[in-house]
């Protein structure tokens, strides 16, 4: 049998299924008697619902049922929740308005759910929805983050549209540091709003089993157990033992499928109410309008430095757009996932950050690949780059002067960095990128009329989310451990049941590699079971680059128990003392003898139970574990972007991309590299192409791929990817996580390269051709004026 | 999508006859604008008349003209040895419309009849001085395009083919919208004898237009340098989130120079 070691770049086991079209996604699931749901959505960004007349629509052909907010209220269905309590500076809890699954009294963004029509066919449901007469009292709306606190009130619970005004760090000490500073660098930063756009749109099928009074929800979820918990305990759909949530193959999530949304909840609630399985699949427009968006920060940022180029303080004031309702984890993103990373890779003695979270008449905003950490990295890395230029230091040398070099390192903003070697990744990246030769390349580009720039991003992220006690003390409503169960079958094949969920990450391969390397069996004899609350005991799901560091650690812990039990069985099979049994490469041996037995034989003996006394040792070989991390993990690295700007058109072309990441130990380098590639693509998308734009009436102008520019292959160069390794000390596998790194690192590297190329710090994101052309025009006007 | 009646025309005459008889009809060529619009319930023709069986596909050289059937796909134009040899700029234009899926369904006739202000083909027809052949007449490109999404076509008229005179030199350069890949600005330049035509798509508020100031400058000397200082007034141009009218006006100048450079390369 071939063992696949940790660190082997084996091809993904799941890809055969996917590339041959044999995946089973939620939209592939059809239940007997199924009806189709269609949501009537608000065309207005802000309006009162004066009257909803469904009489005519109800009589239309094929209509099974039509429900509105009144039905939701009558059934006492709870609202959607935000699972992380944030307190304002004055200690008061955040001010959240209700989030009903169908609008009650008011709609607050374009796409808000006014009614659901359930019909025999989708076409009939749409026809009936057109016949619903809604009398809207249109109200003034606001989509602008910076204007939100003076805009019309979105929820009466939140005066000035402010959900919370939170802060972290030592204000007085930071002010003193700025007073004493030799130099202060100031930047106004807008972190642009993004639409996740997973390839598979959200979908749901709700089904009611009247015989057992039980419900099943098939849905596009990154965390089916969390969905079940929220649907049961908070929304009150059904008790947990009467509700099964299945998230089958899921085609990408990027955070957007963590959350518990209105549509999925309506499907499972309506299935019981109308007595039919109810299916809904978002079309792309619905995804644009109603999926939780990402980012959308407006920030005033300052960095204080002393005469030696040492950073002495960092101060940030951020307004974070929450959209019209608080999504499931929205409140944590611009606070504990953002401001706690504002120290970057640097030893910064004083940090103070203030964050105001605001309501606007836009789609809810929540975690999107990186979640808070891309925003933090962008602030820190832009400040560092700008500061170095302002004080006349080489940006790489400035970084090196300020890097954290001793571990563990306690930052002023909660995080305790456990390990890392930031100099090593910077030096390696600079060599790979041939930074020395950049001047020559820049001169050569100038001859072609191109402005060439080079930008660094030495990022850090907190992943492996998260130690339960720590997040609990910060307001999280759940623990963030992970669970696993390892079932060894009598012939020695293995099933791993995991609470992690794979929606592109390749768990079926990497998790099998762990089992293979530990038990000495082929990865083909391991199957990974996930995404079904009836199969897997419990789990917190996949996000925050946690499946390796937390999910696999749980599997590792269960494998420890399997090994311990198997040794006991082996001692009976080999007729030796348990203490004399060694287990290596899939073989149990007796110390100092040539007696051995393989893993499969031990597994069989565990089940036939002929060789031991079942009073002393239980038959069977199946173990479970819950693993709770002791700390976050801290992946870090250095990305270097080289870019050229066409002065005539403003078009930016990435000429060269170097990424050196420290993810700790790596299970499958090919999969890790793929994650880095995808992350960079998304980060470059944010930096150069993507931006969700609402107009002043709150209409989403970029509501399709005709206007929302996703990165394409030709927008990206071939990436040069390298690694350094400092194994993570806080989990048994030494893993840090890799899923978000590219998206976190990339935007700052691109904008730092552009600001270098153009010689101004005022480059907006996304740096579209028009935006860059405008910058170039402004500069040439300024140059003419100066002459 | 609302229900509609599907009819397949076997001949042009059949299509014309159906156009006259059917209830609220619409011709279906590649369907790349029509079908998405119908799916969004923004268009709801009662009858679709499919032209795919009407024998309108094919490319041939007729004397000094390249004649392309209305139902010829972009991919066929791009791959055509005849087009590549006679008017390589046209083959390249076709090769950069949309993506491979679009190029294998979308047709030249459908694109021209739709006259999307950001489509590529209208610029080629205008600059090359093409003639649109229909079921009832021949229309010079100059008279065919009648403003945004409007053409000279009558209700019961079907485009059958488009005849392109072979130029001496020609090139098309597109500045694509980063999202849709339609032209924000597309400039087709063509030189035939002493005459130069410059057609601009994507930018004009009334759709494709001839840039006569550039044509005059280039007629004197067919060189990018001739375009220095030739203004493009922003007043008649489109502005949107991707490109303001001023930016488009600037791009017309830049892209026109690049097109001329490509034509003489």
HADDOCK unambig.tbl for C-alpha pairs under 7 A between the chains (distance, minus, plus):
assign (segid A and resid 648 and name CA) (segid B and resid 254 and name CA) 6.78 0.50 0.50
assign (segid A and resid 649 and name CA) (segid B and resid 251 and name CA) 6.63 0.50 0.50
assign (segid A and resid 705 and name CA) (segid B and resid 179 and name CA) 6.06 0.50 0.50
assign (segid A and resid 705 and name CA) (segid B and resid 180 and name CA) 6.48 0.50 0.50
assign (segid A and resid 706 and name CA) (segid B and resid 179 and name CA) 5.42 0.50 0.50
assign (segid A and resid 706 and name CA) (segid B and resid 180 and name CA) 4.32 0.50 0.50
assign (segid A and resid 707 and name CA) (segid B and resid 179 and name CA) 5.29 0.50 0.50
assign (segid A and resid 707 and name CA) (segid B and resid 180 and name CA) 6.39 0.50 0.50
assign (segid A and resid 708 and name CA) (segid B and resid 179 and name CA) 5.57 0.50 0.50
assign (segid A and resid 709 and name CA) (segid B and resid 178 and name CA) 5.81 0.50 0.50
assign (segid A and resid 709 and name CA) (segid B and resid 179 and name CA) 3.80 0.50 0.50
assign (segid A and resid 710 and name CA) (segid B and resid 179 and name CA) 6.67 0.50 0.50
assign (segid A and resid 770 and name CA) (segid B and resid 242 and name CA) 6.73 0.50 0.50
assign (segid A and resid 770 and name CA) (segid B and resid 243 and name CA) 5.94 0.50 0.50
assign (segid A and resid 770 and name CA) (segid B and resid 247 and name CA) 6.87 0.50 0.50
